[in-house]
């Protein structure tokens, strides 16, 4: 598996933690994807459309033989399998999967932009990404993830919900 990608996961409907775990499990079942690292889970305030429940967010790193477009297709299928519907932009969702980085590629297509265009301004992405890859150099920005995190003007609204050590013991009603 020759490509490394970083994927953001988020959920704010129902059993949020279970949705995150199911998505990771479905990614792991794909023969051409290996889940390598996972961040803690963070509870975060909604961004954009704010009249909704708080989110659980995390970031994982994977190795894959899939192209970025194939990975996007696989992730969108997993979102559908987990009950994702797209009714309100930035609205409530069972699961949201976004490719943040794919190797050091820079691409802009109609349906996929890498690096993810808004990740630099979102604490709910940079906080978990910094946890698992603080020294990762992002060529598109000429900085490491930690340096990008340090430039975030607002880091409020992102709280640790579960670390890797206690994630399996944390349940939601």
C-alpha positions as CSV (number, residue, x, y, z in Angstrom):
1,X,0.0,0.0,0.0
2,X,1.8,3.0,-1.3
3,X,-0.4,6.1,-0.3
4,X,-0.9,7.7,3.1
5,X,-4.1,9.6,3.7
6,X,-5.6,11.4,6.7
7,X,-9.4,11.2,7.1
8,X,-11.6,13.3,9.4
9,X,-14.6,11.6,10.9
10,X,-17.6,13.3,12.5
11,X,-21.1,12.4,13.8
12,X,-23.8,14.2,15.7
13,X,-26.9,12.0,15.3
14,X,-27.9,9.1,17.5
15,X,-25.1,6.9,18.9
16,X,-22.3,9.2,17.7
17,X,-19.4,7.0,19.0
18,X,-21.0,3.9,17.4
19,X,-21.2,5.6,14.0
20,X,-17.5,6.6,14.2
21,X,-16.5,3.0,15.1
22,X,-18.7,1.5,12.4
23,X,-17.1,3.8,9.8
24,X,-13.6,2.8,10.9
25,X,-14.5,-0.8,10.9
26,X,-15.9,-0.6,7.3
27,X,-12.7,1.2,6.2
28,X,-10.7,-1.6,7.8
29,X,-12.6,-4.3,6.0
30,X,-11.6,-2.9,2.6
31,X,-8.7,-5.0,1.3
32,X,-6.8,-2.0,-0.1
33,X,-7.1,0.1,3.1
34,X,-5.1,-0.3,6.3
35,X,-6.1,2.0,9.3
36,X,-2.8,3.0,10.9
37,X,-3.4,5.6,13.6
38,X,-6.4,7.1,15.3
39,X,-6.8,10.2,17.4
40,X,-8.8,10.6,20.6
41,X,-12.4,11.6,20.1
42,X,-13.3,15.2,20.6
43,X,-16.7,16.7,21.3
44,X,-17.1,19.9,19.2
45,X,-19.6,22.7,18.7
46,X,-21.3,22.7,15.3
47,X,-19.8,25.0,12.6
48,X,-21.8,26.6,9.8
49,X,-25.3,25.4,10.6
50,X,-25.3,25.8,14.4
51,X,-28.9,24.7,15.4
52,X,-27.9,21.1,16.0
53,X,-26.3,18.8,18.5
54,X,-22.6,18.8,19.2
55,X,-20.4,16.5,17.1
56,X,-17.9,13.8,18.0
57,X,-14.8,14.3,15.7
58,X,-11.6,12.4,15.2
59,X,-8.9,11.9,12.6
60,X,-7.3,8.6,11.4
61,X,-4.4,7.9,9.1
62,X,-4.6,5.1,6.6
63,X,-2.4,3.4,4.0
64,X,-4.1,2.6,0.8
65,X,-3.6,1.3,-2.7
66,X,-6.7,3.2,-3.8
67,X,-6.4,6.4,-5.8
68,X,-7.8,9.5,-4.1
69,X,-10.9,9.3,-6.3
70,X,-11.4,5.6,-5.4
71,X,-11.0,6.4,-1.7
72,X,-13.6,9.2,-2.0
73,X,-16.0,6.7,-3.6
74,X,-15.4,4.2,-0.9
75,X,-15.9,6.8,1.8
76,X,-19.2,8.0,0.3
77,X,-20.4,4.4,0.1
78,X,-19.6,4.0,3.8
79,X,-21.5,7.2,4.6
80,X,-24.5,5.8,2.8
81,X,-24.2,2.4,4.5
82,X,-24.2,4.3,7.9
83,X,-27.4,6.1,7.0
84,X,-25.9,9.5,5.9
85,X,-28.4,11.8,4.1
86,X,-27.5,15.2,2.7
87,X,-30.4,17.5,3.4
88,X,-28.9,20.7,5.0
89,X,-25.5,22.0,4.2
90,X,-23.3,21.4,7.3
91,X,-26.4,19.9,8.9
92,X,-26.8,16.9,11.2
93,X,-25.4,13.7,10.0
94,X,-24.8,10.1,11.2
95,X,-21.3,10.1,9.8
96,X,-19.2,12.5,7.8
97,X,-15.9,11.3,6.2
98,X,-13.5,13.8,4.6
99,X,-10.1,13.2,3.0
100,X,-7.9,15.9,4.6
101,X,-4.6,14.9,3.0
102,X,-3.5,12.3,0.5
103,X,0.3,12.0,0.3
104,X,1.5,15.5,-0.6
105,X,-0.9,15.8,-3.5
106,X,-2.6,19.1,-4.4
107,X,-5.7,18.6,-6.6
108,X,-8.8,20.4,-7.4
109,X,-11.6,18.6,-9.1
110,X,-15.3,19.3,-9.1
111,X,-16.0,16.7,-6.4
112,X,-12.7,16.6,-4.6
113,X,-10.2,19.1,-3.3
114,X,-7.0,18.0,-1.6
115,X,-5.8,19.2,0.8
116,X,-9.3,19.8,2.2
117,X,-9.9,23.5,1.6
118,X,-11.3,24.5,5.0
119,X,-9.2,22.2,7.3
120,X,-6.8,25.1,8.1
121,X,-9.5,27.1,9.8
122,X,-11.2,24.3,11.7
123,X,-10.0,23.4,15.2
124,X,-12.2,20.2,15.2
125,X,-9.9,19.0,12.4
126,X,-6.5,20.4,13.3
127,X,-6.7,19.4,17.0
128,X,-7.1,15.6,16.3
129,X,-4.7,15.8,13.3
130,X,-2.1,17.5,15.5
131,X,-2.5,14.7,18.1
132,X,-1.5,12.0,15.6
133,X,0.8,13.9,13.2
134,X,2.2,17.1,14.7
135,X,5.4,17.1,12.7
136,X,3.7,16.2,9.4
137,X,4.9,18.7,6.8
138,X,2.1,20.1,4.6
139,X,3.8,21.2,1.4
140,X,0.7,23.1,0.2
141,X,1.1,25.4,3.3
142,X,4.8,25.2,3.8
143,X,4.3,24.3,7.5
144,X,3.9,21.4,9.8
145,X,0.5,20.5,11.3
146,X,1.6,21.8,14.6
147,X,2.6,25.2,13.1
148,X,-0.8,25.4,11.3
149,X,-2.6,24.6,14.6
150,X,-0.6,27.4,16.3
151,X,-2.0,29.9,13.8
152,X,-5.7,29.0,14.5
153,X,-7.4,32.0,16.0
154,X,-10.1,30.1,17.7
155,X,-9.5,26.8,19.5
156,X,-12.6,27.0,21.7
157,X,-15.4,24.4,21.5
158,X,-13.1,21.4,21.1
159,X,-13.0,19.1,24.2
160,X,-11.6,15.6,24.6
161,X,-14.6,13.3,24.8
162,X,-12.6,10.0,24.9
163,X,-9.0,9.1,24.6
164,X,-7.8,5.9,23.0
165,X,-7.4,4.4,26.5
166,X,-11.0,4.9,27.5
167,X,-12.8,4.9,24.1
168,X,-13.9,1.3,24.4
169,X,-15.5,2.0,27.8
170,X,-17.4,5.1,26.8
171,X,-21.0,4.5,25.8
172,X,-23.9,6.8,24.8
173,X,-27.6,6.4,25.3
